[in-house]
Amino acid sequence: MATKSVANLGSGEEQKMKLRSLLLRYYPPGIMLEYEKSGELKTKSIDLLNLSPSTEVNALVEEIQKAEPLITASRSEQVKLLIQRLQDKLRQHSNHTFYLFKVLRAHILPLTNVALNKSGSCFITGSYDRTCKLWDTASGEELHTLEGHRNVVYAIAFNNPYGDKIATGSFDKTCKLWSVETGKCYHTFRGHTAEIVCLSFNPQSTLVATGSMDTTAKLWDIQSGEEVFTLRGHSAEIISLSFNTSGDRIVTGSFDHTVAVWEADTGRKVYTLIGHCAEISSALFNWDCSLILTGSMDKTCMLWDASNGKCVATLTGHDDEILDSCFDYTGKLIATASADGTARVFSAATRKCLTKLEGHEGEISKISFNPQGNRLLTGSADETARIWDAQTGQCLQVLEGHTDEIFSCAFNYKGDIIITGSKDNTCRIWR
């Protein structure tokens, strides 16, 4: 259990703090606290990453009360009920079978990326036709075409969990911010001198970060539309970029074989992670921000201590480039996908390979866990996506029908919708 953004508060401080409400967070398990401090409404989370259906609830409630002054004795019954609800959710492991729901021929020219909003109620597609389109998942109807870029729309994202804004990054060197509701463009962020190939919102949805072939990343203010910082230090293009869950650090991965960690509020480089001997394909934090996972064309993944930038493990076993890697929501498991046509699952704690996912007949370019952490989704050049049991490595389902390689696949937050994007120029919705 860990509480984010909690100091040991003296009694003077406590009196100024008043708990307003407690909310559940299912994935990863946690309780969100809304509280008032000096008249201002704030939130913090109690992360219960080790919660299991067999956890002794009363002992856990006591532990929470010791660590979190806002949880007073009068709240203990409520907290107990919330934890029991989280345990019930953990028991309902989704043994969902997915069926093809819709095929969308989204664009005339090739697709570049697809992305879902948090609930999966709508999704976006980017294309070589210079547009991004917003779609209603349930009806398959096009809601908006976001027009204005002068070249390929390559990187796209919703500002999840809010889902009211979309960012698009283009080969025209600009990033645009759009309204989901109206499809109108709020801002065009200009300043990069080459193609934008990756982007990400911070979790607070106050900043967009963009990574470019010009070797820099830039942070932009969503409200004002102004550039906040340029992150300089890489010597080749930045192809991967993500914030940690608290939003105070950014990690960038580059073709210069290095990964850099930056402070979001100053733009200062904190560490350079040096160890890979080929281009980086992915770089990301685990949920509690303690570890960084990097994947590389050198056939390995490396695990780094986020507090000091030191490598703590090298994950080996693949015979070809690592094309994607990820943590599960709690950060206990790591999955790697490779050009060798296999995927692997590792324990983040022991760094041992737990299982190998074998069955694809082509390279695997995408891998992700469902929010529950018991399933893995892979997308491959063999024109299929597959769903696997994360514990046993058994292939549970093959999603067939695309007629060219799949470059994008994702679950929604509940884990009951999957979207796949293929070079056959269609998106498929599975549910």
Salt bridges, closest charged atoms under 4 A:
GLU13 OE2 - LYS16 NZ 3.49
GLU13 OE1 - LYS37 NZ 3.44
GLU36 OE2 - ARG20 NH1 2.40
ASP47 OD2 - LYS4 NZ 3.27
ASP47 OD1 - ARG25 NH2 2.84
GLU68 OE1 - LYS44 NZ 3.35
GLU77 OE2 - LYS80 NZ 3.39
ASP88 OD1 - ARG91 NH1 2.82
ASP129 OD2 - HIS107 ND1 2.65
GLU142 OE1 - LYS133 NZ 3.44
ASP164 OD2 - LYS165 NZ 3.33
ASP172 OD2 - HIS149 ND1 2.96
ASP214 OD2 - HIS192 ND1 2.92
GLU227 OE1 - LYS218 NZ 3.28
ASP256 OD2 - HIS234 ND1 2.98
GLU263 OE2 - ARG268 NH2 2.97
ASP298 OD2 - HIS276 ND1 2.91
ASP340 OD2 - HIS318 ND1 3.04
GLU358 OE2 - LYS356 NZ 3.55
ASP382 OD2 - HIS360 ND1 2.90
ASP389 OD2 - ARG375 NH1 3.74
GLU405 OE2 - LYS423 NZ 3.58
ASP416 OD2 - LYS414 NZ 3.92
ASP424 OD2 - HIS402 ND1 2.91
